[in-house]
Amino acid sequence: MPLLKSLLDAASPSLSRRLLQQYFALLEREVAGTCDSLLDVGCGRDSPVRVFSRGLRKVVGVDRHVPYLEESRAAGIHHDYRQADVLEIERVFEPGSFDCVVALDLIEHLPKEEGLRLIAMMERIARKKVIIFTPNGFLEQRAYDDNSLQEHLSGWEPGEMRAMGYRVMGVNGWRTLRGERGMIRRRPEWLWRKVSLASQLVTESRPERAFQMLCVKDLSR
């Protein structure tokens, strides 16, 4: 298995640390220095925007699940919060009211038609960018945390996101290595987790092969 060996050899301690932060680094790169305000739709309790939110002037989190909002508020991830259904955000926020609007691990929880409606609303509220993070294709996930909203109801493909004007990057390694809630499918887990980590060197530029995808649309107003 020469490819497997080369991937494992590539995962040196310093490179491994960088690859572990791949998603956060890609997200921060797209926002930092470009956007001063951000709307986090379906923010949950531990949004990835925590990595850079303190450097922005205005960061607002929106979620319908009150326990998640309370946990996020306690952690100080966002400057302000709104409890609202994500499909009602246009009733809460004006068009062009944020530089960037993100939906991270959200659209897969909606039926396809509702997901498309949400994306259209996000594009109207954003001035500069819309960023979407979602699994590559349909990934089965059942409800947990006493929250029925955690169930996955749709799948999204790199090609359809590109057709809507998004740049697409692959995240979290080879798609076949992970399953529900991102758990490693193969055993021994420690070995295949390392392979998944190292495979990000390949899948970032090949999102069709990746477990998840980060999709970015640059808007011109």
Salt bridges, closest charged atoms under 4 A:
ASP9 OD2 - LYS5 NZ 2.82
GLU30 OE2 - ARG29 NH2 3.92
GLU30 OE1 - LYS129 NZ 2.69
GLU30 OE1 - ARG167 NH2 2.93
ASP36 OD2 - ARG57 NE 2.81
ASP40 OD2 - HIS78 NE2 2.85
ASP46 OD1 - ARG50 NH1 3.38
GLU71 OE2 - ARG45 NH1 3.83
ASP80 OD2 - ARG82 NH1 2.55
ASP85 OD2 - ARG64 NH1 3.05
GLU88 OE1 - ARG91 NE 2.95
GLU90 OE2 - ARG124 NE 2.65
ASP99 OD1 - ARG127 NH2 2.83
GLU108 OE2 - HIS109 NE2 3.79
GLU123 OE1 - LYS217 NZ 3.35
ASP145 OD2 - ARG45 NH2 3.03
GLU160 OE1 - LYS112 NZ 3.12
GLU180 OE1 - ARG142 NH2 2.85
GLU189 OE2 - ARG193 NH2 2.51
GLU208 OE2 - ARG162 NH1 2.59
ASP218 OD1 - LYS129 NZ 3.93
ASP218 OD2 - ARG167 NE 3.05
